[in-house]
C-alpha cells in the first residue's frame, strides 16, 4: 500500500508543489540527492572516492520533449565527463535516452549523444543507459544495440528483474558482451509485464544474477537487499569469481553502513549519485523502493523542528 502511494505521489503535481515548497523536506532530500549543480555532484563524487567507493553520476530528468532541454542535458553530461577525465575521478555516468531527445527525433538523439560517446572513448570512461518504464524497454534496447553495431563499446544498459521479459534480455546482452546493471525496478507496472510479489522479484533477481556473474561482462549488481547481496557473494565464491569481475551498485545515501562494510570486505561498490532540479520524482521512487526510508525522513523532520526533543532517537535510516 505504502509503495503504491509513493509511486502515485511521484507523478502528482499537487504533492510535488506541497513537498518541494517545504525547506525542511528539501534539506532532507540532500541525503539522497547532494545538490542541483555539477559542482555539488563533483564534491559528492570526490568524497565517495575518498571512502573507496566508485561513482555513477546521474543528471536527473526523463521524458524530455523540447529540444532546448535535451540539448541542455547533453551539455551538462559533457561537462561531467570532462571533469571526470580532467580530475581522474573513479566515476562514470548514467543517462536516459528520453532525456537526450529520443521522443523528439532519432537524428536529434544521435546528435546529442555523439559528443558524449566521443568524450567517453577519449578518456576511457563509460556511459550507462538507464532503463525506464516498460513502455520504453524495447526502444531503449533497440537504441543501445544500434550504438553497439556502430562500434561503441564504452556503453552499458540496465535490466530490471521485475519484468517478465528480462531473462531473454540478459541472454542477449551476454551474447553481445555488453555490460549490464541488474536492478529490481522502480516503476509501477501491470501484472502482465512485471512480477507483483516482492518474493518473485527477488527470486528473478537471483536467477538473472547468476549467469551475469558467470558469463557476463563486469555486471553491476544493484541492490541494498542483504539477502541478495549474500546470494551474490555466495555464487561468486562458489564459482571462483573474483571481485574485479563485477561490482555491487547502491544508491547514494541508502545503506551507507552496508556500502562501507562491502568495501572493507574487499568487494567493489559503486554509488549512484543523482543531482539536478528534478529531484522530487526520483526521491519518491527511492522511498517507494524502500519504504523504511520514510521513517528516516519523518524522524529527521521531527529532530530538526522545535519539537525535536520529543523524538531524540528518531530513525537514522538505512
C-alpha positions as CSV (number, residue, x, y, z in Angstrom):
1,X,0.0,0.0,0.0
2,X,2.7,2.5,1.0
3,X,4.8,1.7,-2.1
4,X,1.9,2.2,-4.4
5,X,1.0,5.5,-2.6
6,X,4.6,6.8,-3.0
7,X,4.7,5.8,-6.7
8,X,1.5,7.8,-7.2
9,X,2.9,10.8,-5.4
10,X,6.0,10.7,-7.7
11,X,3.7,11.7,-10.5
12,X,1.4,14.1,-8.6
13,X,2.0,17.8,-9.4
14,X,-0.1,18.8,-6.4
15,X,2.0,16.7,-4.0
16,X,5.2,18.0,-5.6
17,X,4.2,21.6,-5.1
18,X,3.4,20.9,-1.4
19,X,6.6,18.9,-0.7
20,X,9.2,20.8,-2.7
21,X,8.0,24.1,-1.1
22,X,9.0,22.9,2.3
23,X,12.6,23.9,3.3
24,X,12.9,21.1,5.7
25,X,11.9,18.5,3.1
26,X,14.4,19.9,0.7
27,X,17.0,19.7,3.3
28,X,16.2,16.1,4.0
29,X,16.5,15.3,0.3
30,X,20.2,16.1,0.4
31,X,20.8,12.7,2.0
32,X,19.7,11.1,-1.3
33,X,20.4,14.0,-3.8
34,X,23.6,16.0,-2.9
35,X,22.5,19.1,-4.9
36,X,21.3,20.7,-8.1
37,X,24.7,21.7,-9.7
38,X,27.6,19.9,-11.3
39,X,29.9,21.4,-8.7
40,X,27.8,19.8,-5.9
41,X,27.8,16.5,-7.8
42,X,31.6,16.6,-8.2
43,X,32.0,17.4,-4.5
44,X,30.0,14.3,-3.5
45,X,32.0,12.2,-6.0
46,X,35.3,13.2,-4.5
47,X,34.0,12.3,-1.1
48,X,32.8,8.9,-2.2
49,X,36.1,8.2,-4.0
50,X,37.9,9.1,-0.8
51,X,35.9,6.4,1.0
52,X,36.8,3.8,-1.5
53,X,33.6,4.0,-3.5
54,X,33.2,4.2,-7.2
55,X,30.6,6.6,-8.6
56,X,27.9,6.7,-11.3
57,X,26.8,10.3,-11.9
58,X,23.2,10.9,-13.0
59,X,21.7,14.3,-14.0
60,X,18.0,13.8,-13.1
61,X,15.4,14.0,-15.9
62,X,13.5,12.0,-18.3
63,X,10.7,12.1,-21.0
64,X,12.1,15.4,-22.4
65,X,10.1,16.7,-25.3
66,X,11.7,20.0,-26.2
67,X,15.0,20.4,-27.9
68,X,16.4,23.0,-25.6
69,X,16.0,20.8,-22.5
70,X,17.5,17.8,-24.3
71,X,20.5,19.8,-25.6
72,X,21.0,21.3,-22.1
73,X,21.0,17.9,-20.5
74,X,23.6,16.7,-23.1
75,X,25.8,19.7,-22.4
76,X,25.6,19.0,-18.7
77,X,26.7,15.4,-19.2
78,X,29.6,16.6,-21.3
79,X,30.7,18.8,-18.5
80,X,30.6,15.9,-16.1
81,X,32.5,13.6,-18.4
82,X,35.2,16.3,-19.0
83,X,35.5,16.8,-15.2
84,X,35.8,13.1,-14.6
85,X,38.6,12.9,-17.2
86,X,40.3,16.0,-16.0
87,X,40.4,15.1,-12.4
88,X,40.9,11.4,-12.8
89,X,37.8,10.6,-10.8
90,X,36.7,6.9,-10.4
91,X,33.4,7.6,-11.9
92,X,31.1,7.2,-15.0
93,X,27.7,8.5,-15.9
94,X,24.2,7.1,-16.3
95,X,21.6,8.8,-18.6
96,X,18.3,8.1,-20.2
97,X,17.6,8.1,-23.9
98,X,14.4,10.1,-23.4
99,X,16.4,12.8,-21.6
100,X,18.6,13.1,-24.7
101,X,15.7,13.6,-27.1
102,X,14.5,10.0,-28.0
103,X,10.9,11.1,-28.1
104,X,11.7,14.1,-30.4
105,X,13.7,12.7,-33.3
106,X,16.2,9.9,-33.9
107,X,18.7,12.2,-35.6
108,X,18.5,14.7,-32.8
109,X,19.1,12.0,-30.3
110,X,22.2,10.9,-32.2
111,X,23.4,14.5,-32.4
112,X,23.2,14.9,-28.6
113,X,24.9,11.5,-27.9
114,X,27.9,11.7,-30.2
115,X,29.9,14.2,-28.2
116,X,29.3,12.2,-25.0
117,X,30.3,8.9,-26.7
118,X,33.4,10.5,-28.1
119,X,34.4,12.1,-24.8
120,X,33.9,8.7,-23.0
121,X,36.1,7.0,-25.6
122,X,38.8,9.6,-25.4
123,X,39.1,9.4,-21.6
124,X,38.4,5.7,-21.3
125,X,35.3,6.2,-19.2
126,X,31.8,4.7,-19.5
127,X,28.2,5.6,-20.2
128,X,25.3,3.6,-18.8
129,X,21.9,3.9,-20.4
130,X,19.2,3.8,-17.7
131,X,16.1,1.7,-18.2
132,X,12.7,3.5,-17.8
133,X,9.2,2.1,-17.7
134,X,8.2,-0.9,-19.7
135,X,6.8,1.3,-22.4
136,X,10.4,2.2,-23.3
137,X,12.2,-1.2,-22.6
138,X,12.3,-2.3,-26.3
139,X,13.1,1.1,-27.6
140,X,15.9,1.5,-25.1
141,X,17.4,-1.8,-26.1
142,X,17.0,-1.1,-29.8
143,X,18.8,2.3,-29.4
144,X,21.5,0.6,-27.3
145,X,22.1,-2.1,-29.9
146,X,22.2,0.4,-32.7
147,X,25.1,2.2,-30.9
148,X,26.7,-1.2,-30.3
149,X,26.6,-2.1,-34.0
150,X,28.2,1.3,-34.8
151,X,31.2,0.2,-32.8
152,X,30.7,2.0,-29.5
153,X,31.9,-0.2,-26.6
154,X,32.1,2.3,-23.8
155,X,28.4,1.8,-23.1
156,X,26.2,-0.4,-21.0
157,X,22.5,-0.9,-20.2
158,X,20.2,-1.5,-17.2
159,X,17.9,-4.5,-16.9
160,X,15.1,-5.0,-14.3
161,X,14.4,-8.2,-12.6
162,X,10.7,-7.5,-12.1
163,X,10.0,-7.6,-15.8
164,X,9.0,-11.0,-17.1
165,X,10.9,-10.5,-20.3
166,X,14.3,-9.9,-18.7
167,X,15.7,-13.4,-18.9
168,X,15.8,-13.1,-22.7
169,X,17.3,-9.6,-22.5
170,X,20.0,-10.9,-20.2
171,X,20.9,-13.7,-22.6
172,X,21.1,-11.2,-25.4
173,X,23.4,-8.8,-23.6
174,X,25.7,-11.7,-22.6
175,X,25.8,-12.7,-26.2
176,X,26.8,-9.2,-27.2
177,X,29.4,-8.9,-24.4
178,X,27.6,-5.8,-23.1
179,X,27.9,-4.6,-19.6
180,X,24.6,-4.8,-17.6
181,X,23.4,-3.3,-14.4
182,X,20.8,-5.6,-12.8
183,X,18.2,-3.9,-10.5
184,X,14.8,-4.8,-9.3
185,X,12.9,-2.0,-11.0
186,X,11.1,1.1,-9.6
187,X,8.2,1.9,-11.9
188,X,4.5,0.8,-11.3
189,X,3.9,-1.9,-13.9
190,X,0.9,-4.1,-14.8
191,X,0.8,-7.8,-13.8
192,X,1.0,-8.9,-17.4
193,X,4.5,-7.5,-17.8
194,X,6.0,-7.5,-14.3
195,X,6.0,-9.6,-11.2
196,X,4.0,-8.0,-8.4
197,X,5.1,-10.2,-5.5
198,X,8.4,-9.0,-4.0
199,X,9.4,-12.6,-3.4
200,X,9.1,-13.3,-7.1
201,X,11.0,-10.2,-8.0
202,X,13.9,-11.2,-5.7
203,X,13.8,-14.8,-7.0
204,X,14.1,-13.4,-10.5
205,X,17.0,-11.2,-9.4
206,X,19.0,-14.2,-8.2
207,X,18.2,-16.3,-11.3
208,X,19.4,-13.4,-13.5
209,X,22.4,-12.5,-11.3
210,X,24.0,-15.9,-11.6
211,X,24.5,-16.0,-15.4
212,X,25.5,-12.4,-15.4
213,X,28.3,-13.1,-12.9
214,X,29.4,-16.4,-14.5
215,X,29.1,-15.4,-18.2
216,X,28.6,-11.6,-18.4
217,X,31.0,-8.7,-18.8
218,X,31.6,-6.9,-15.5
219,X,28.0,-6.7,-14.4
220,X,26.7,-4.2,-11.8
221,X,24.6,-6.0,-9.1
222,X,22.4,-3.1,-7.9
223,X,20.6,-3.9,-4.6
224,X,20.5,-3.0,-1.0
225,X,18.9,-6.2,0.0
226,X,21.3,-8.1,2.2
227,X,19.8,-11.5,1.2
228,X,20.5,-10.7,-2.5
229,X,24.0,-9.5,-1.7
230,X,24.7,-12.6,0.3
231,X,23.4,-14.7,-2.6
232,X,25.7,-12.8,-5.0
233,X,28.7,-13.3,-2.7
234,X,27.9,-16.9,-2.3
235,X,27.7,-17.5,-6.0
236,X,30.9,-15.6,-6.7
237,X,32.8,-17.6,-4.1
238,X,31.4,-20.9,-5.3
239,X,32.3,-20.2,-8.9
240,X,35.7,-18.6,-8.2
241,X,34.5,-15.3,-9.5
242,X,37.0,-12.6,-8.2
243,X,35.9,-9.1,-7.0
244,X,37.5,-7.5,-10.1
245,X,34.9,-9.2,-12.4
246,X,31.8,-7.4,-11.1
247,X,30.7,-4.7,-8.7
248,X,27.9,-4.0,-6.3
249,X,25.9,-0.8,-7.0
250,X,23.9,1.1,-4.5
251,X,22.1,4.4,-4.2
252,X,23.7,7.5,-2.7
253,X,22.5,7.9,0.9
254,X,21.0,4.4,1.2
255,X,22.6,1.8,3.4
256,X,25.8,3.7,3.8
257,X,26.8,1.2,6.5
258,X,26.5,-1.7,4.1
259,X,28.5,0.1,1.4
260,X,31.4,0.6,3.8
261,X,31.2,-3.0,5.0
262,X,31.3,-4.4,1.5
263,X,34.4,-2.2,0.7
264,X,36.0,-3.3,3.9
265,X,35.4,-7.0,2.9
266,X,37.2,-6.4,-0.4
267,X,34.2,-6.0,-2.8
268,X,33.9,-3.2,-5.3
269,X,31.0,-0.8,-4.7
270,X,29.7,1.9,-7.0
271,X,27.2,4.5,-5.7
272,X,24.7,6.1,-8.0
273,X,24.8,9.8,-7.3
274,X,21.9,11.8,-8.8
275,X,21.7,15.6,-8.9
276,X,19.6,18.3,-10.5
277,X,16.4,20.2,-10.2
278,X,14.2,17.2,-11.0
279,X,15.0,15.5,-7.6
280,X,11.3,15.1,-6.5
281,X,10.1,12.2,-8.6
282,X,13.4,10.5,-8.1
283,X,13.1,10.8,-4.3
284,X,9.6,9.4,-4.3
285,X,10.6,6.4,-6.3
286,X,13.5,5.7,-4.0
287,X,11.2,5.9,-1.0
288,X,8.8,3.5,-2.7
289,X,11.7,1.0,-3.3
290,X,12.5,1.1,0.5
291,X,9.5,2.5,2.5
292,X,11.6,2.3,5.7
293,X,13.3,5.4,4.4
294,X,10.0,7.3,5.1
295,X,10.7,6.8,8.8
296,X,14.2,8.2,8.4
297,X,12.8,11.3,6.7
298,X,10.0,11.7,9.2
299,X,12.4,11.3,12.1
300,X,14.8,13.9,10.6
301,X,11.9,16.4,10.1
302,X,11.0,16.0,13.8
303,X,14.6,16.2,15.0
304,X,15.1,19.5,13.2
305,X,11.9,21.1,14.3
306,X,11.2,22.9,17.6
307,X,9.6,19.6,18.7
308,X,12.8,17.6,18.2
309,X,13.1,16.9,21.9
310,X,10.0,14.7,21.7
311,X,11.9,12.2,19.4
312,X,15.6,12.3,20.3
313,X,16.2,8.8,19.0
314,X,14.5,9.2,15.6
315,X,15.4,6.6,13.0
316,X,18.7,7.2,11.2
317,X,17.7,5.4,8.0
318,X,19.4,2.6,6.2
